[in-house]
Amino acid sequence: MTGISLEHVRKSYDGKEIAVEDLSLELKPGSFVCLLGSSGCGKTTTLRMIAGLERVDAGSIRVGDRDFDTPAKNLFVRPEDRNLGMVFQSYALWPHMTVEENVSFGLKMRKTDQKKREKLVTDSLAQLKMEQYRKRYPAELSGGQQQRVALARMLAVEPEILLLDEPLSNLDAALRLEMRSELKRLHARLHNTIVFVTHDQLEAMSLATEIAVMSKGRLEQYDTPMNVYHRPATAFVAKFVGNPPMNMISFSENKAEPWMYKLRDEVASRRNIDSAEKINSIGFRSEDTFLDAGNDSSGWSKAVHLEAVLPTGPETILNLRIGNFTIYLVTGQNYSLVAGEEILIFVPYDKIHVFDANGFRLG
């Protein structure tokens, strides 16, 4: 198993717009790291720099004890010499080759002897449950099967590190779920270090041992999935991770009302924040928002306007309005509520998150 170290990495394609800025990450050997963010955040650029498909402008990338790209030392290791396996968003299978020929292609390029090549191809196809399709062509396979072939081709060359660039985005919902399970089992069996690029937070939460949340080329938070969700380091992470997104009450986006100041003062007191004015925004998850709290002093209560009731089957989402803010409440209970009602909500103080004017977590 091999770890990856990125130290103060910077990348710009035109010398003006920054694709990745001052990125430092330590990926532990055997970890499954998801680079998570919206389009243009720098996650794919980061993956391509690890792969050697893009050069670093500044900083350094090390894999294990090897320098892969350090401009200050004029050092660069070519992609083919890095012993990395990569799967792209498009499966990039040769249409005129059978499954077996596609999987063996990289081994032939490395001039692996035939006996070993046949064994590696057979083992890789077996791991992905694709042995029976080895004589078929890509056009004869489903999307999920083609993705398995792309993974088998990558595994056949026995890479130290697996790099996956949104490999499941072209699959339908059922196949994505199946392939997530397959990747989880694969990682548990092989213990390779995996770097997985995705914009899908559910993929990141369900697959990763650590998540690197990125925005505008910068790292917002690098932590375990549960910490990213329950203790977001920034207001951006709080709003980006979660569905529905975290309810946010901001003092900068709207004209503050008396109830907002009262809530801010109470939260500041309970968190031992020396000045309530340091709090620029207050957030709380939709599943940490409840109905009918009564006189419970352990949380914040407020009458709100019910705008819509959105049943999803196992849960019901309530779309609520409070002042100038739209918030959501998710409950597994069936309430006979009607849009237009005034209802009372309750949020425990220990479930409230606070952020300063720069978007950083307080307390």
ABEGO torsion letter per residue (X at the ends): XBBBBBBGBBBBAAGABBABBGBBBBBBBGBBBBBBEBBGAGAAAAAAAAAGABBBABEBBBBEABBABBAAAGBBBBAAAAGBBBBBABAGBBAABBAAAAAAAAAAAAGBBAAAAAAAAAAAAAAAGAAAAAABBAAABBAAAAAAAAAAAAAAAGBABBBBBGAAAABBAAAAAAAAAAAAAAAAAAGBBBBBBBABAAAAAAABABBBBBBGGBBABBBBAAAAAABBABAAAAAABEOBBBBBBBAAABBBBAAAAAAAAAAAAAAGBABAAABABBBBBAAABBBGAEABAABBBBBBBBABBBBAGABBBBBBBBEABBBBBBBABBBBBBBGBBBBBBBBAAABBBBBAAGBBBX
